[in-house]
Structures are given as structure tokens and as C-alpha cells.
Amino acid sequence: MSGLNCDKCGRKLHLDYGDKKIKLKDDKKIGFAKTPLLVCSGCNSRYIPYGTKEIIDQICTIIQEDTSKEKSGNIEVIVKENCEIENLEVSEWYDFDKIKARFFNEKFMAEKVKFLYDKDDYYFIPGLIRPWRTGFLTPVFFNIEVLLKYIHHPDYGLDIGADTFGYIYKGDEHFITFGINENNRVIMWLGDISNLAVEEQFYLRSENISSDHSIGSEFYEAEIEVTWANASAEKTLLKKRLEFNEKVRSHFALSIAQLDTETLRVTKNIHKILINTNSAFKDLMIPLNELLVESINNKDIRKKIKEKYPDLKEEIKDKKGIKLLQLWLEKNTDNIDISMEIAPLFVLYDLRLVSAHLYSDESREDLLNSCCLRLGLQKEERNYIIIANTLIEKLTTMYIKFNQSLRLKEMEDIKENER
């Protein structure tokens, strides 16, 4: 086990509770009920957290040393409890839930606003215990909707730099860091929250929920394991698009996209879709369409085609946008079926229309069915998060293939001959 990754399947571990049996030196077997364990969400493999092992080791030492009535006082920390599990091999069962309070009884940091959280997360999830400000790295959980304020409020900014790790800004200043777990719940540290203004804490408290004991994420890896998170799927897409635009600009002396301050503004609005609603879907589709489709530089592409392919003068007269870009790509790429590979841009355009409700309900459903099928999904798929994530993946693959297929060598040879 490395951090919160399962050794067997690589999936994330979460804190759970179960039975743990221990064999003592005299071959006597004892059992601990309600024991904190790390359990894999994929293969259900179980691991023993350090805090759990430390308590069990100390209890076992006490039991083994308690060989006389005179020493019986040493075992008072153990509270025996009948266990529903019948197992003749285990002579005694102990309630770990009652035992742990004797070992972990430190007073947590002071709170101005009382949040829901579980101290077990702090004590038994690896890497969170600190000798100063006890409880600072206690994970506090929220509904995903808690982020809506920071997405839409003009005084705040939200940057999901990786799929499960993000930053909230107030103006230009860093405000707080957060994660998103496997259950699509937002995680923040109790210590970070306590440093916020009280009115901000009350807002967070309104979306605060009980712990699900799952903090495996790029947020945990970056904050605790100091492992830099991979870029989010959306940022990877923007990077591949930029690579494509720069290659075309450098090798073909052509600006595929119109670049201006408005484009930069739109880019900031492209982030991971967090909520399965049409409104959230629209908030991604509109800026994504503005950046990838509406920003296509029709004027310069048309001019370049006219210069190099005068016989296409009439053909390009009525072409614009995606179709104009498609024609240019067909003339300047090799070993690629452009009509097939550029399809995600057409899907994006249609999904923008779908999300904005620019059709009747029946027509909208027909178009959405078509979009889902073209993305390789079931036509009945209506989970907007799945649709958006699939579209992002297809668009990223599209730009990767464009980058690989551009006739760069041919253009280099032309430039060399012109020197």
C-alpha cells in the first residue's frame, strides 16, 4: 500500500470498520470488533492503518503481561462486549470503538463554527496527524453544490487544475484548497476552514455533510504525499489545442483561431462539470464552443486556401467554421480521415444548441440522441457528466491526431527552398 492506493488493483482506499483477529504468543486468539481499517473501493482488500496497529499492539502487550490477578488493573482499558459473530477460535472479543478513546483523547483545535466531521479520519487515515494544532488536517465533507457560489460569484474564482484537486480564489488572492473524492463530495481541511471569516464558515456549514471516510484523490496526494497532480482532462484538452494552433502558426504561417482578450476570458470558464444538471452542462458547452468553434479564423483560413489552392475558390465561398477548417486540414495532413476525426467538433456545436434549449423538446431529444450515438454512448444517456467527460476525451484525441498528422516536413522543405 502506498498512501491511499491499493497495492493489488491501484484503486483508492477509504476508512471502514470491521473485525480483526489476533493470535497471541500463547496461541490464544482474540478479536477486535468495529476496528478502523483501510478498504479498497475496487477489490475490497483490507489494510491496517498505523493508528489501528499501534493500539492493537499495546492492548496485546497488556493482555500477555496480565498473568496474575495483581496485574488485572492493567487491562481495564479493554471493554469486553458480546460479538454477534460466533467463532469458537476467538476466545474474547473487544470493542475497539471504546478502546480507542483511551488512546486518542486530545482536544481538537478551537472552532468558531461547529462542523460535521469524524475524528477517526484524522487518527486513522495515513499522514494526517500533526504534533501541532491537533485536528488541523481533519477532512470536512460537503455536497458538490458548495462550489456553485465560487463558480458564479463575481468576487471569486475557481480553478480545478486536476480532476480531483482545485483552488478557490477571492479576487487575485488564494482563498482555500479543496479536493473531490470518489463519491463526488468536496473535501477541505478543518484547519483551513477555521482560518476563514465566520460568515464564510457559515456558508460552508450549510452544505456540510457527514464523513464518508473517503479522501483518496489528487488533493490528498498533493497536500499529504507532495505528489504533483496530473492536469485535469479539460486543461489537457486546452493544452493539446494550443499545441495544434502553435504548430500551424509556426509551420504554416496561419492563425487557426482568432486570439483576443475575449478568448482568454472564455478559457477561464472551461472547467470540470461537477453537477448533473443541464445548467451546469450549458455552462461548459457554451464557452467550450466559443473557444473551439466560434473562434475559428475564417478570414485567414479562407485567404490561405485561396493562395495555395486557387482551384478551390468557388468551393470555399460558402464554407466557414468547422467545415472550412476541415477542408484546410484535408489539404495539409496525411494518413488521417479528417471527416471522421473532426466529428467531435460538430458534436460540440450540436450539444451547445441542445444545452441552450434552442429547439422544441422533441427536436432537442432527437439531436441529443444523435450526439450521444456519435460519442459512442447509448442514445438514451442523460447523465450530463458522462456526456461532457466523453466529449472532452474525444476532443483531446482529435487534437492529438491533428498534431501527429500535419505535413510539417513538407512545410520545412518548402521553407528551406525559399531561403
VOVOLUM-837907 format. One record per residue (C-alpha): residue number from 1; residue in three letters; x, y, z. Coordinates in steps of 0.25 Angstrom, whole numbers. Example, Ala and Ser with C-alpha at 12.3 -4.5 7.8 and 13.67 -1.06 7.14 Angstrom:
# residues 2
+-----+---------+-------+-------+-------+
! num ! residuo !     u !     v !     w !
+-----+---------+-------+-------+-------+
!   1 !     ALA !    49 !   -18 !    31 !
!   2 !     SER !    55 !    -4 !    29 !
+-----+---------+-------+-------+-------+
This chain:
# residues 419
+-----+---------+-------+-------+-------+
! num ! residuo !     u !     v !     w !
+-----+---------+-------+-------+-------+
!   1 !     MET !     0 !     0 !     0 !
!   2 !     SER !     5 !    14 !    -4 !
!   3 !     GLY !    -2 !    25 !     2 !
!   4 !     LEU !   -17 !    22 !    -1 !
!   5 !     ASN !   -14 !    14 !   -13 !
!   6 !     CYS !   -17 !    -1 !   -13 !
!   7 !     ASP !    -5 !   -10 !   -15 !
!   8 !     LYS !   -13 !   -20 !   -23 !
!   9 !     CYS !   -22 !   -12 !   -32 !
!  10 !     GLY !   -18 !     2 !   -31 !
!  11 !     ARG !   -31 !     7 !   -27 !
!  12 !     LYS !   -34 !    17 !   -15 !
!  13 !     LEU !   -35 !    13 !    -1 !
!  14 !     HIS !   -45 !    18 !     9 !
!  15 !     LEU !   -47 !    17 !    24 !
!  16 !     ASP !   -56 !     6 !    28 !
!  17 !     TYR !   -59 !    -3 !    40 !
!  18 !     GLY !   -58 !   -18 !    42 !
!  19 !     ASP !   -53 !   -29 !    51 !
!  20 !     LYS !   -39 !   -32 !    53 !
!  21 !     LYS !   -34 !   -45 !    59 !
!  22 !     ILE !   -20 !   -46 !    66 !
!  23 !     LYS !   -12 !   -58 !    71 !
!  24 !     LEU !    -4 !   -56 !    84 !
!  25 !     LYS !     9 !   -63 !    87 !
!  26 !     ASP !     2 !   -73 !    95 !
!  27 !     ASP !    -7 !   -77 !    83 !
!  28 !     LYS !   -19 !   -71 !    89 !
!  29 !     LYS !   -27 !   -63 !    79 !
!  30 !     ILE !   -35 !   -50 !    82 !
!  31 !     GLY !   -43 !   -42 !    73 !
!  32 !     PHE !   -46 !   -27 !    72 !
!  33 !     ALA !   -59 !   -22 !    67 !
!  34 !     LYS !   -62 !    -9 !    60 !
!  35 !     THR !   -47 !    -8 !    56 !
!  36 !     PRO !   -43 !     4 !    47 !
!  37 !     LEU !   -38 !    -2 !    34 !
!  38 !     LEU !   -34 !     3 !    20 !
!  39 !     VAL !   -42 !    -3 !    10 !
!  40 !     CYS !   -40 !    -3 !    -5 !
!  41 !     SER !   -52 !     2 !   -13 !
!  42 !     GLY !   -49 !    -7 !   -24 !
!  43 !     CYS !   -44 !   -21 !   -19 !
!  44 !     ASN !   -48 !   -19 !    -5 !
!  45 !     SER !   -34 !   -22 !     0 !
!  46 !     ARG !   -32 !   -18 !    15 !
!  47 !     TYR !   -20 !   -11 !    21 !
!  48 !     ILE !   -17 !    -8 !    35 !
!  49 !     PRO !   -15 !     7 !    38 !
!  50 !     TYR !    -3 !    11 !    46 !
!  51 !     GLY !   -12 !    16 !    57 !
!  52 !     THR !   -20 !     3 !    58 !
!  53 !     LYS !    -8 !    -5 !    58 !
!  54 !     GLU !    -1 !     3 !    69 !
!  55 !     ILE !   -14 !     2 !    79 !
!  56 !     ILE !   -15 !   -13 !    76 !
!  57 !     ASP !     0 !   -16 !    79 !
!  58 !     GLN !    -1 !    -8 !    92 !
!  59 !     ILE !   -14 !   -16 !    96 !
!  60 !     CYS !    -8 !   -29 !    92 !
!  61 !     THR !     4 !   -26 !   101 !
!  62 !     ILE !    -5 !   -23 !   113 !
!  63 !     ILE !   -12 !   -36 !   111 !
!  64 !     GLN !     0 !   -44 !   110 !
!  65 !     GLU !     7 !   -37 !   122 !
!  66 !     ASP !    -6 !   -39 !   131 !
!  67 !     THR !    -3 !   -53 !   136 !
!  68 !     SER !    -8 !   -50 !   150 !
!  69 !     LYS !   -19 !   -44 !   158 !
!  70 !     GLU !   -10 !   -34 !   163 !
!  71 !     LYS !    -8 !   -28 !   149 !
!  72 !     SER !   -22 !   -29 !   145 !
!  73 !     GLY !   -23 !   -14 !   147 !
!  74 !     ASN !   -15 !   -12 !   134 !
!  75 !     ILE !   -26 !   -18 !   125 !
!  76 !     GLU !   -37 !    -8 !   130 !
!  77 !     VAL !   -35 !     0 !   117 !
!  78 !     ILE !   -41 !   -12 !   110 !
!  79 !     VAL !   -57 !   -13 !   110 !
!  80 !     LYS !   -62 !   -27 !   106 !
!  81 !     GLU !   -74 !   -27 !    98 !
!  82 !     ASN !   -82 !   -39 !    92 !
!  83 !     CYS !   -80 !   -40 !    78 !
!  84 !     GLU !   -91 !   -45 !    68 !
!  85 !     ILE !   -81 !   -53 !    60 !
!  86 !     GLU !   -79 !   -67 !    66 !
!  87 !     ASN !   -65 !   -72 !    65 !
!  88 !     LEU !   -60 !   -83 !    74 !
!  89 !     GLU !   -46 !   -80 !    71 !
!  90 !     VAL !   -47 !   -66 !    77 !
!  91 !     SER !   -47 !   -67 !    92 !
!  92 !     GLU !   -50 !   -52 !    95 !
!  93 !     TRP !   -55 !   -40 !    87 !
!  94 !     TYR !   -52 !   -26 !    90 !
!  95 !     ASP !   -59 !   -13 !    85 !
!  96 !     PHE !   -49 !    -5 !    78 !
!  97 !     ASP !   -58 !     7 !    78 !
!  98 !     LYS !   -58 !     8 !    93 !
!  99 !     ILE !   -43 !     5 !    94 !
! 100 !     LYS !   -38 !    16 !    84 !
! 101 !     ALA !   -44 !    27 !    93 !
! 102 !     ARG !   -33 !    23 !   104 !
! 103 !     PHE !   -22 !    26 !    93 !
! 104 !     PHE !   -27 !    37 !    85 !
! 105 !     ASN !   -33 !    47 !    94 !
! 106 !     GLU !   -26 !    60 !    90 !
! 107 !     LYS !   -34 !    73 !    90 !
! 108 !     PHE !   -36 !    78 !    75 !
! 109 !     MET !   -33 !    92 !    71 !
! 110 !     ALA !   -44 !   102 !    75 !
! 111 !     GLU !   -55 !   105 !    65 !
! 112 !     LYS !   -64 !   117 !    63 !
! 113 !     VAL !   -74 !   109 !    55 !
! 114 !     LYS !   -77 !    95 !    58 !
! 115 !     PHE !   -75 !    86 !    46 !
! 116 !     LEU !   -79 !    71 !    44 !
! 117 !     TYR !   -66 !    63 !    43 !
! 118 !     ASP !   -61 !    50 !    49 !
! 119 !     LYS !   -48 !    50 !    57 !
! 120 !     ASP !   -46 !    35 !    53 !
! 121 !     ASP !   -42 !    41 !    39 !
! 122 !     TYR !   -31 !    49 !    46 !
! 123 !     TYR !   -25 !    38 !    54 !
! 124 !     PHE !   -26 !    26 !    45 !
! 125 !     ILE !   -25 !    31 !    30 !
! 126 !     PRO !   -10 !    32 !    28 !
! 127 !     GLY !    -2 !    45 !    28 !
! 128 !     LEU !   -12 !    54 !    35 !
! 129 !     ILE !    -7 !    54 !    50 !
! 130 !     ARG !     2 !    66 !    53 !
! 131 !     PRO !     8 !    69 !    67 !
! 132 !     TRP !     3 !    84 !    66 !
! 133 !     ARG !   -11 !    89 !    65 !
! 134 !     THR !   -17 !    75 !    67 !
! 135 !     GLY !   -28 !    73 !    57 !
! 136 !     PHE !   -24 !    83 !    46 !
! 137 !     LEU !   -23 !    72 !    35 !
! 138 !     THR !   -37 !    66 !    39 !
! 139 !     PRO !   -45 !    65 !    26 !
! 140 !     VAL !   -58 !    72 !    25 !
! 141 !     PHE !   -68 !    68 !    15 !
! 142 !     PHE !   -78 !    76 !     6 !
! 143 !     ASN !   -88 !    74 !    -4 !
! 144 !     ILE !   -83 !    77 !   -18 !
! 145 !     GLU !   -92 !    89 !   -19 !
! 146 !     VAL !   -84 !    96 !    -9 !
! 147 !     LEU !   -75 !   100 !   -21 !
! 148 !     LEU !   -86 !   107 !   -29 !
! 149 !     LYS !   -84 !   120 !   -21 !
! 150 !     TYR !   -69 !   121 !   -25 !
! 151 !     ILE !   -72 !   117 !   -39 !
! 152 !     HIS !   -83 !   128 !   -41 !
! 153 !     HIS !   -80 !   139 !   -31 !
! 154 !     PRO !   -72 !   151 !   -38 !
! 155 !     ASP !   -63 !   153 !   -26 !
! 156 !     TYR !   -58 !   138 !   -26 !
! 157 !     GLY !   -51 !   129 !   -36 !
! 158 !     LEU !   -50 !   114 !   -36 !
! 159 !     ASP !   -38 !   106 !   -43 !
! 160 !     ILE !   -39 !    91 !   -44 !
! 161 !     GLY !   -25 !    89 !   -48 !
! 162 !     ALA !   -26 !    74 !   -47 !
! 163 !     ASP !   -39 !    65 !   -48 !
! 164 !     THR !   -40 !    64 !   -32 !
! 165 !     PHE !   -31 !    76 !   -27 !
! 166 !     GLY !   -35 !    90 !   -28 !
! 167 !     TYR !   -33 !   104 !   -23 !
! 168 !     ILE !   -43 !   115 !   -19 !
! 169 !     TYR !   -39 !   130 !   -21 !
! 170 !     LYS !   -44 !   143 !   -15 !
! 171 !     GLY !   -40 !   153 !   -25 !
! 172 !     ASP !   -26 !   150 !   -28 !
! 173 !     GLU !   -23 !   144 !   -15 !
! 174 !     HIS !   -23 !   129 !   -11 !
! 175 !     PHE !   -35 !   126 !    -3 !
! 176 !     ILE !   -35 !   111 !     0 !
! 177 !     THR !   -31 !    98 !    -6 !
! 178 !     PHE !   -41 !    86 !    -8 !
! 179 !     GLY !   -42 !    72 !   -13 !
! 180 !     ILE !   -53 !    64 !   -19 !
! 181 !     ASN !   -54 !    49 !   -15 !
! 182 !     GLU !   -59 !    37 !   -22 !
! 183 !     ASN !   -73 !    39 !   -17 !
! 184 !     ASN !   -73 !    53 !   -23 !
! 185 !     ARG !   -72 !    60 !   -10 !
! 186 !     VAL !   -64 !    72 !    -7 !
! 187 !     ILE !   -53 !    71 !     4 !
! 188 !     MET !   -46 !    83 !    11 !
! 189 !     TRP !   -37 !    83 !    23 !
! 190 !     LEU !   -43 !    87 !    37 !
! 191 !     GLY !   -31 !    96 !    39 !
! 192 !     ASP !   -32 !   103 !    26 !
! 193 !     ILE !   -47 !   105 !    29 !
! 194 !     SER !   -45 !   111 !    42 !
! 195 !     ASN !   -36 !   122 !    36 !
! 196 !     LEU !   -47 !   127 !    28 !
! 197 !     ALA !   -57 !   139 !    32 !
! 198 !     VAL !   -68 !   134 !    41 !
! 199 !     GLU !   -79 !   138 !    30 !
! 200 !     GLU !   -71 !   129 !    20 !
! 201 !     GLN !   -71 !   117 !    30 !
! 202 !     PHE !   -86 !   118 !    32 !
! 203 !     TYR !   -88 !   117 !    17 !
! 204 !     LEU !   -79 !   105 !    16 !
! 205 !     ARG !   -86 !    99 !    28 !
! 206 !     SER !   -99 !   100 !    20 !
! 207 !     GLU !   -94 !    90 !    11 !
! 208 !     ASN !   -86 !    81 !    21 !
! 209 !     ILE !   -89 !    67 !    21 !
! 210 !     SER !   -85 !    55 !    30 !
! 211 !     SER !   -72 !    48 !    26 !
! 212 !     ASP !   -72 !    36 !    16 !
! 213 !     HIS !   -57 !    34 !    21 !
! 214 !     SER !   -52 !    35 !     6 !
! 215 !     ILE !   -41 !    45 !     3 !
! 216 !     GLY !   -33 !    37 !    -7 !
! 217 !     SER !   -31 !    48 !   -18 !
! 218 !     GLU !   -21 !    57 !   -25 !
! 219 !     PHE !   -24 !    67 !   -14 !
! 220 !     TYR !   -19 !    56 !    -3 !
! 221 !     GLU !    -7 !    53 !   -12 !
! 222 !     ALA !    -3 !    67 !   -14 !
! 223 !     GLU !    -5 !    72 !     1 !
! 224 !     ILE !     0 !    60 !     8 !
! 225 !     GLU !     9 !    52 !    -1 !
! 226 !     VAL !    14 !    64 !    -8 !
! 227 !     THR !    12 !    58 !   -21 !
! 228 !     TRP !     8 !    67 !   -32 !
! 229 !     ALA !    -6 !    65 !   -38 !
! 230 !     ASN !    -8 !    62 !   -53 !
! 231 !     ALA !   -15 !    73 !   -61 !
! 232 !     SER !   -30 !    72 !   -62 !
! 233 !     ALA !   -36 !    66 !   -74 !
! 234 !     GLU !   -41 !    80 !   -78 !
! 235 !     LYS !   -27 !    86 !   -76 !
! 236 !     THR !   -21 !    75 !   -84 !
! 237 !     LEU !   -31 !    78 !   -96 !
! 238 !     LEU !   -27 !    93 !   -96 !
! 239 !     LYS !   -12 !    89 !   -96 !
! 240 !     LYS !   -14 !    80 !  -108 !
! 241 !     ARG !   -22 !    90 !  -115 !
! 242 !     LEU !   -11 !   101 !  -112 !
! 243 !     GLU !     0 !    91 !  -117 !
! 244 !     PHE !    -8 !    89 !  -130 !
! 245 !     ASN !   -10 !   104 !  -132 !
! 246 !     GLU !     4 !   107 !  -130 !
! 247 !     LYS !     9 !    97 !  -139 !
! 248 !     VAL !     0 !   102 !  -150 !
! 249 !     ARG !     5 !   116 !  -147 !
! 250 !     SER !    19 !   112 !  -147 !
! 251 !     HIS !    20 !   103 !  -159 !
! 252 !     PHE !     9 !   109 !  -168 !
! 253 !     ALA !     9 !   123 !  -164 !
! 254 !     LEU !    -6 !   123 !  -161 !
! 255 !     SER !   -14 !   126 !  -149 !
! 256 !     ILE !   -25 !   115 !  -148 !
! 257 !     ALA !   -32 !   123 !  -137 !
! 258 !     GLN !   -35 !   137 !  -134 !
! 259 !     LEU !   -27 !   141 !  -121 !
! 260 !     ASP !   -32 !   153 !  -113 !
! 261 !     THR !   -35 !   156 !   -99 !
! 262 !     GLU !   -49 !   150 !  -100 !
! 263 !     THR !   -43 !   137 !  -103 !
! 264 !     LEU !   -35 !   138 !   -90 !
! 265 !     ARG !   -47 !   141 !   -83 !
! 266 !     VAL !   -55 !   129 !   -89 !
! 267 !     THR !   -43 !   119 !   -85 !
! 268 !     LYS !   -45 !   123 !   -71 !
! 269 !     ASN !   -59 !   118 !   -71 !
! 270 !     ILE !   -55 !   104 !   -76 !
! 271 !     HIS !   -55 !    95 !   -64 !
! 272 !     LYS !   -59 !    81 !   -60 !
! 273 !     ILE !   -74 !    79 !   -59 !
! 274 !     LEU !   -78 !    76 !   -45 !
! 275 !     ILE !   -93 !    74 !   -45 !
! 276 !     ASN !  -102 !    66 !   -53 !
! 277 !     THR !  -111 !    77 !   -58 !
! 278 !     ASN !  -114 !    84 !   -71 !
! 279 !     SER !  -110 !    97 !   -65 !
! 280 !     ALA !   -96 !    92 !   -61 !
! 281 !     PHE !   -95 !    85 !   -75 !
! 282 !     LYS !   -98 !    98 !   -82 !
! 283 !     ASP !   -88 !   106 !   -74 !
! 284 !     LEU !   -78 !    97 !   -80 !
! 285 !     MET !   -83 !    95 !   -94 !
! 286 !     ILE !   -85 !   110 !   -97 !
! 287 !     PRO !   -70 !   114 !   -94 !
! 288 !     LEU !   -64 !   102 !  -100 !
! 289 !     ASN !   -72 !   104 !  -113 !
! 290 !     GLU !   -68 !   119 !  -113 !
! 291 !     LEU !   -53 !   115 !  -111 !
! 292 !     LEU !   -52 !   103 !  -121 !
! 293 !     VAL !   -63 !   106 !  -131 !
! 294 !     GLU !   -67 !   121 !  -131 !
! 295 !     SER !   -52 !   125 !  -131 !
! 296 !     ILE !   -48 !   118 !  -144 !
! 297 !     ASN !   -41 !   129 !  -152 !
! 298 !     ASN !   -50 !   128 !  -165 !
! 299 !     LYS !   -43 !   140 !  -171 !
! 300 !     ASP !   -29 !   135 !  -170 !
! 301 !     ILE !   -32 !   121 !  -174 !
! 302 !     ARG !   -40 !   125 !  -186 !
! 303 !     LYS !   -29 !   134 !  -190 !
! 304 !     LYS !   -18 !   123 !  -189 !
! 305 !     ILE !   -26 !   113 !  -196 !
! 306 !     LYS !   -29 !   123 !  -208 !
! 307 !     GLU !   -14 !   126 !  -209 !
! 308 !     LYS !    -9 !   111 !  -209 !
! 309 !     TYR !   -21 !   105 !  -216 !
! 310 !     PRO !   -27 !   115 !  -225 !
! 311 !     ASP !   -36 !   104 !  -232 !
! 312 !     LEU !   -44 !   103 !  -218 !
! 313 !     LYS !   -48 !   118 !  -219 !
! 314 !     GLU !   -63 !   114 !  -222 !
! 315 !     GLU !   -63 !   103 !  -212 !
! 316 !     ILE !   -59 !   111 !  -200 !
! 317 !     LYS !   -68 !   123 !  -203 !
! 318 !     ASP !   -80 !   117 !  -195 !
! 319 !     LYS !   -71 !   110 !  -185 !
! 320 !     LYS !   -68 !   115 !  -171 !
! 321 !     GLY !   -65 !   110 !  -157 !
! 322 !     ILE !   -63 !    95 !  -155 !
! 323 !     LYS !   -65 !    92 !  -170 !
! 324 !     LEU !   -55 !   102 !  -174 !
! 325 !     LEU !   -45 !    96 !  -164 !
! 326 !     GLN !   -48 !    82 !  -169 !
! 327 !     LEU !   -44 !    86 !  -183 !
! 328 !     TRP !   -31 !    92 !  -179 !
! 329 !     LEU !   -28 !    80 !  -171 !
! 330 !     GLU !   -31 !    71 !  -183 !
! 331 !     LYS !   -21 !    78 !  -191 !
! 332 !     ASN !   -10 !    79 !  -180 !
! 333 !     THR !   -10 !    65 !  -173 !
! 334 !     ASP !    -6 !    51 !  -176 !
! 335 !     ASN !   -11 !    37 !  -172 !
! 336 !     ILE !   -24 !    42 !  -165 !
! 337 !     ASP !   -38 !    42 !  -169 !
! 338 !     ILE !   -41 !    57 !  -165 !
! 339 !     SER !   -56 !    55 !  -168 !
! 340 !     MET !   -57 !    45 !  -157 !
! 341 !     GLU !   -47 !    51 !  -147 !
! 342 !     ILE !   -53 !    65 !  -147 !
! 343 !     ALA !   -66 !    59 !  -143 !
! 344 !     PRO !   -65 !    63 !  -129 !
! 345 !     LEU !   -65 !    78 !  -132 !
! 346 !     PHE !   -79 !    76 !  -139 !
! 347 !     VAL !   -84 !    69 !  -127 !
! 348 !     LEU !   -79 !    80 !  -118 !
! 349 !     TYR !   -87 !    90 !  -127 !
! 350 !     ASP !   -99 !    82 !  -126 !
! 351 !     LEU !   -98 !    80 !  -111 !
! 352 !     ARG !   -97 !    95 !  -110 !
! 353 !     LEU !  -110 !    96 !  -117 !
! 354 !     VAL !  -116 !    85 !  -108 !
! 355 !     SER !  -112 !    91 !   -95 !
! 356 !     ALA !  -117 !   105 !   -99 !
! 357 !     HIS !  -131 !    99 !  -102 !
! 358 !     LEU !  -131 !   105 !  -116 !
! 359 !     TYR !  -141 !    94 !  -121 !
! 360 !     SER !  -154 !    88 !  -117 !
! 361 !     ASP !  -154 !    77 !  -107 !
! 362 !     GLU !  -156 !    66 !  -118 !
! 363 !     SER !  -145 !    72 !  -127 !
! 364 !     ARG !  -136 !    74 !  -115 !
! 365 !     GLU !  -137 !    60 !  -111 !
! 366 !     ASP !  -134 !    55 !  -125 !
! 367 !     LEU !  -122 !    63 !  -126 !
! 368 !     LEU !  -117 !    59 !  -112 !
! 369 !     ASN !  -119 !    44 !  -116 !
! 370 !     SER !  -111 !    47 !  -129 !
! 371 !     CYS !  -100 !    54 !  -121 !
! 372 !     CYS !   -99 !    42 !  -111 !
! 373 !     LEU !   -98 !    32 !  -122 !
! 374 !     ARG !   -87 !    40 !  -129 !
! 375 !     LEU !   -79 !    40 !  -116 !
! 376 !     GLY !   -80 !    25 !  -115 !
! 377 !     LEU !   -91 !    25 !  -103 !
! 378 !     GLN !  -104 !    19 !  -102 !
! 379 !     LYS !  -114 !    29 !  -109 !
! 380 !     GLU !  -123 !    29 !   -96 !
! 381 !     GLU !  -111 !    34 !   -88 !
! 382 !     ARG !  -115 !    46 !   -80 !
! 383 !     ASN !  -104 !    48 !   -70 !
! 384 !     TYR !   -98 !    61 !   -74 !
! 385 !     ILE !   -85 !    58 !   -66 !
! 386 !     ILE !   -83 !    45 !   -74 !
! 387 !     ILE !   -86 !    52 !   -87 !
! 388 !     ALA !   -77 !    64 !   -84 !
! 389 !     ASN !   -66 !    55 !   -80 !
! 390 !     THR !   -67 !    47 !   -92 !
! 391 !     LEU !   -67 !    59 !  -101 !
! 392 !     ILE !   -55 !    65 !   -95 !
! 393 !     GLU !   -48 !    51 !   -97 !
! 394 !     LYS !   -52 !    51 !  -112 !
! 395 !     LEU !   -47 !    65 !  -114 !
! 396 !     THR !   -34 !    63 !  -107 !
! 397 !     THR !   -31 !    51 !  -116 !
! 398 !     MET !   -35 !    59 !  -128 !
! 399 !     TYR !   -25 !    70 !  -126 !
! 400 !     ILE !   -14 !    59 !  -123 !
! 401 !     LYS !   -17 !    53 !  -136 !
! 402 !     PHE !   -17 !    66 !  -143 !
! 403 !     ASN !    -3 !    69 !  -137 !
! 404 !     GLN !     2 !    56 !  -142 !
! 405 !     SER !    -3 !    57 !  -156 !
! 406 !     LEU !     1 !    71 !  -160 !
! 407 !     ARG !    10 !    71 !  -172 !
! 408 !     LEU !    21 !    78 !  -164 !
! 409 !     LYS !    33 !    72 !  -172 !
! 410 !     GLU !    27 !    77 !  -185 !
! 411 !     MET !    26 !    91 !  -180 !
! 412 !     GLU !    40 !    91 !  -175 !
! 413 !     ASP !    45 !    86 !  -188 !
! 414 !     ILE !    38 !    98 !  -195 !
! 415 !     LYS !    43 !   108 !  -185 !
! 416 !     GLU !    57 !   102 !  -187 !
! 417 !     ASN !    56 !   104 !  -202 !
! 418 !     GLU !    51 !   118 !  -201 !
! 419 !     ARG !    64 !   122 !  -193 !
+-----+---------+-------+-------+-------+
